[in-house]
Amino acid sequence: MSSLFDPITVRGLTIPNRIFLSPMCQYMCERRDGVPTDWHLVHYGARAAGGFGLVVAEATAVLPEGRISPEDCGLWDDAQRDAWARVVDFGHAQGARMGVQLAHAGRKASVFRGHPGAHSGSVPAADGGWQTVAPSAVAFPGLATPAELGIDGITGVVDAFAAAAARADAAGFDVIEIHAAHGYLLFEFLSPLSNQRTDLYGGDFAGRTRLLIETVDRVRAVWPATKPLFVRLSATEWVDGGWTVEESARLGALLAAHGVDLVDVSSGGNVLAKIPLGPGYQVPLARAVREAGVPTAAVGLITEPAQAQAVLDEGSADAIMLGRVALREPAWPARAAAELGNPDLARYPAAYWRGRWPDVVVQPERG
Ligand SMILES: Cc1cc2nc3c(=O)[nH]c(=O)nc-3n(C[C@H](O)[C@H](O)[C@H](O)COP(=O)(O)O)c2cc1C
């Protein structure tokens, strides 16, 4: 049984606690060059200062056409690498470990950014949109039809993941998470609903998982053996005929055999589905994958410290990823330490020490 505030050592990396910032796109590269900005420094810096053990930066495209929106971050060039290095250095200075999610958005690329008031749907070419690619020329409902990737295109994607991984290492990141969830390119290959190929990269389990396994192998080959590699997976599509929990568990074991250290277990996103949303609704999926013998992180509507601790206590996961609650509460770990009865476990920057959570609820300062 491990506590939220117990360190976790993965390969050569010790992460100071099990509270991880879930990757969340900011869509804030206003220049549309994929280079992280001051926004990213402040956003990730605040959560590193807020006590997260591991900060996983958002879906970061390995190729320009792999961006979800034109405002996404990238790691396909060296200017992006250098800008990320500044974010990583600041996070390290706050005592956090820093990760990045490497991604290709496939048929869900080239859409308007998910900000309030923005247009929705595919970005037209005249507004900076581009032709999307996918395992098969099957559109996500409401989006433009992708072009089927040829073998050269597939090779190019794998090469791009490896090149981005090398840049992530040079930028100083401690962890890479490969994004194979939510209906983006690598997941599109896993699902028989989006992958209708009849070549080596489609068909049975081995065919549909081939691209992800090749990507993992190539990333692992350039990513130092001392550094952890995670994969985010949608463990179910919540519809009949889609990718299943049983396949996820089988894939989890296979990924572990290929050098993946943790599977970050999410769900859905590839097709329209009725998802049974509720507190911790994806935790049983994390447990099912963990039972196949690979460490997992649980994510999804985990918002309260006691709830997060219970997920670890019951053995469903090895770490907790927090998404939206961390947008509104950058120092969630400090509140968690206090609510779980041990405020001293929180990590505070010296400049914030006077604002630390108390042992007991105190009266307002007087005098
Ligand atoms: C603004 C926003 C951006 C997101 N971007 C990503 C992303 O880049 N990569 C990813 O895997 N998930 C992304 N997600 C999903 C979250 O990482 C998380 O899995 C999801 O929000 C459920 O966790 P929560 O209930 O704690 O928010 C995003 C979610 C939000 C709210």
The ligand as a Tripos MOL2 file, in Angstrom:
@<TRIPOS>MOLECULE
LIG
   31    33     1     0     0
SMALL
NO_CHARGES

@<TRIPOS>ATOM
      1 C1         -8.1900   21.4390  -21.4290 C.3       1 LIG1
      2 C2         -7.8960   19.9740  -21.5630 C.ar      1 LIG1
      3 C3         -6.9070   19.5490  -22.4280 C.ar      1 LIG1
      4 C4         -6.5890   18.1870  -22.5370 C.ar      1 LIG1
      5 N1         -5.5450   17.7940  -23.3380 N.ar      1 LIG1
      6 C5         -5.1130   16.5210  -23.2890 C.ar      1 LIG1
      7 C6         -3.9030   16.1470  -23.9130 C.ar      1 LIG1
      8 O1         -3.1600   16.9820  -24.4400 O.2       1 LIG1
      9 N2         -3.5530   14.8350  -23.8700 N.ar      1 LIG1
     10 C7         -4.3210   13.9000  -23.2330 C.ar      1 LIG1
     11 O2         -3.9690   12.7260  -23.2320 O.2       1 LIG1
     12 N3         -5.4440   14.2390  -22.5860 N.ar      1 LIG1
     13 C8         -5.8400   15.5290  -22.5820 C.ar      1 LIG1
     14 N4         -6.9290   15.8900  -21.8610 N.ar      1 LIG1
     15 C9         -7.5660   14.8920  -20.9710 C.3       1 LIG1
     16 C10        -6.9790   14.9950  -19.5510 C.3       1 LIG1
     17 O3         -5.5940   14.7200  -19.5300 O.3       1 LIG1
     18 C11        -7.6860   14.0170  -18.5990 C.3       1 LIG1
     19 O4         -7.4200   12.7210  -19.0190 O.3       1 LIG1
     20 C12        -9.2000   14.2510  -18.5580 C.3       1 LIG1
     21 O5         -9.4810   15.6310  -18.4340 O.3       1 LIG1
     22 C13        -9.8680   13.4850  -17.4200 C.3       1 LIG1
     23 O6         -9.2760   13.8110  -16.1770 O.3       1 LIG1
     24 P1         -9.9420   14.9240  -15.1990 P.3       1 LIG1
     25 O7        -11.3450   14.4690  -14.8970 O.co2     1 LIG1
     26 O8         -9.0400   14.9260  -13.9910 O.co2     1 LIG1
     27 O9         -9.9360   16.2430  -15.9080 O.co2     1 LIG1
     28 C14        -7.2980   17.2330  -21.7720 C.ar      1 LIG1
     29 C15        -8.3270   17.6690  -20.9370 C.ar      1 LIG1
     30 C16        -8.6170   19.0160  -20.7980 C.ar      1 LIG1
     31 C17        -9.6830   19.4480  -19.8290 C.3       1 LIG1
@<TRIPOS>BOND
     1     1     2 1
     2     2     3 ar
     3     2    30 ar
     4     3     4 ar
     5     4     5 ar
     6     4    28 ar
     7     5     6 ar
     8     6     7 ar
     9     6    13 1
    10     7     8 2
    11     7     9 ar
    12     9    10 ar
    13    10    11 2
    14    10    12 ar
    15    12    13 ar
    16    13    14 ar
    17    14    15 1
    18    14    28 ar
    19    15    16 1
    20    16    17 1
    21    16    18 1
    22    18    19 1
    23    18    20 1
    24    20    21 1
    25    20    22 1
    26    22    23 1
    27    23    24 1
    28    24    25 2
    29    24    26 1
    30    24    27 1
    31    28    29 ar
    32    29    30 ar
    33    30    31 1
@<TRIPOS>SUBSTRUCTURE
     1 LIG1         1 GROUP 0 **** ****
